[in-house]
Amino acid sequence: MAVVNRDPRTAPHGTRNDAILAVVLAAAGVSLALFTAPHDRPDALGWTLLLAAYVPIVWRRRHPLLVLAAVVALVAPYHALDNNHGAPVPATCVALYTVAVTGRPLRTVLTAVAVLGVTVTAMFAVDYRQGIELLRVSGWVIATLFCGVDVRFYRQYVAAIVERAERAERTREEEARRRVAEERLRIARDLHDLLAHTITLIGVQTSVAAHVLAADPERLDRETVAKALDDIAQTCRTARGEVRTTLEVLRENDSADGRGPLPGLDGLPDLVETARLAGARVEQTVRVRQAPPAVGAAAYRIVQEALTNAVRHAGPEPAVRVDLYADEGALHLSVTDDGTGPTPGTAPGFGLVGMRERARSAGGTLDAGPRTEGGFEVTAVLPLTTTGEGNG
């Protein structure tokens, strides 16, 4: 079946195999010529033409039409000399089959007409009775050609099935790579939101403790230092818990979506309180009670990143306002501050990019930039009717 399914022109060791085939066919032709009546046996010229007719078979895969033409050119005078007419049949059949299996059906039909026309005409010119006999057995030539055409169509069918299977496999591989890329992006966003928020708060609280320690060592405000250190410890515990949750989600194989519980709107008060501990004066107005998990997670992460940027870039004790409300089937979110914005020359981070990706993951939009009256503003509109699973 492997030989039948494979295109003979692309088979390995084709020339070597055809040389062996030519020798075997020549042996069969010689046997047919020997085991016949003495008066039908070829003479010296007949033997030469007979053996020469099998030589082109060696190159049948590379030049099927030329090989067939060479075989016909050698076989026609062989028959015209009234030698044994069965001896060259193997060479003729193999040449015809090769043309049929490697060419288009129209070319095969034209080739059959040409071959039969030439051989029958030659035989009628030599011997009328032999011409009638050749015309009678021409059905074998047609059968050989039909066999080659049938094998050609079968190979095309098998090739189409293989191509579809390979295309489906490539599609599955591309889908797997896309999902891996999306998961890596989601994990990168989660880690950025968590670590950037935590490290910013720890940096602010550490600066407070260092300032108290260096301001007046003789009159150390132990209570303030202790509170700053307690805030740092609490922030570390919270971060450790979130990291543990993220790692558990990554190791979990039985979860339906592999993501675990998503943060939502109920976590906003904790974000506000954490920002207040870092020195920000935060006011919040939340007029949304419930939201789809994807929307709630996106809103949580956007507010988290906006508060982190405010604590980091808005200066000491910035005034920050967080507003969330629902209108016309969408969650409207805004986080504004009165700070001075990032320090010139500061390397840009991934915060704004991550917030925009969060909004897009829930089917919404996000805008961020300086306000005309000073400060910075982040606004987002997230549809409350989304059914997709956002990236938590």
Secondary structure, 3 states (H helix, E strand, C coil): CHHHHCCHHHCCCHHHHHHHHHHHHHHHHHHHHHCCCHHHCCCHHHHHHHHHHHHHHHHCCCCHHHHHHHHHHHHHHHHHCCCCCCCCHHHHHHHHHHHHHHCCHHHHHHHHHHHHHHHHHHHHHHCHHHHHHHHHCHHHHHHHHHHHHHHHHHHHHHHHHHHHHHHHHHHHHHHHHHHHHHHHHHHHHHHHHHHHHHHHHHHHHHHHHHHHHHHCHHHCCHHHHHHHHHHHHHHHHHHHHHHHHHHHHHHCCCCCCCCCCCCCHHHHHHHHHHHHHCCCEEEEEEECCCCCHHHHHHHHHHHHHHHHHHHHHCCCCCEEEEEEEEECCEEEEEEEECCCCCCCCCCCCCHHHHHHHHHHHCCCEEEEEECCCCCEEEEEEEECCCCCCCCC
